[in-house]
Amino acid sequence: MAYIDGFVIAVPTANKQQFIEHAELGDSVFLDLGARRILECWGDDVPAGKLTDFHKAVQARDDETVVFSWIEWPDKATRDAAMQKLRSSDFDDERMDPAKNPMPFDGRRLLLGGFTPIVTMTK
């Protein structure tokens, strides 16, 4: 069964192209480690909520855009093996080196989590 890692990030709007380049390089690592699909989605209709919303969740400022992303894995075991490899002290891939592929956003405000799909519909 598929497994999903989801992310919500506040990215400075002026850094959109930098974000795309960062994602294209960094996301390729996840594909090499077994991910089936990755989507990086630039917010263009993200409404303000009364109690909470995506903007509040990541403390997005007026000059930032909310990005919603996910990685689709074939199963949790593949995802867990990939994460273990990424965290390994002997993992050395310059695509993940912050000096060579710096994050164009404040990583402290990144929300992330792993999810097991419970309803899937396709057409």
Beta strands, then each sheet from edge to edge (+ up, - down):
strand 1: 3-12
strand 2: 37-42
strand 3: 64-73
strand 4: 111-115
sheet 1: 2+ 3- 1+ 4-
end
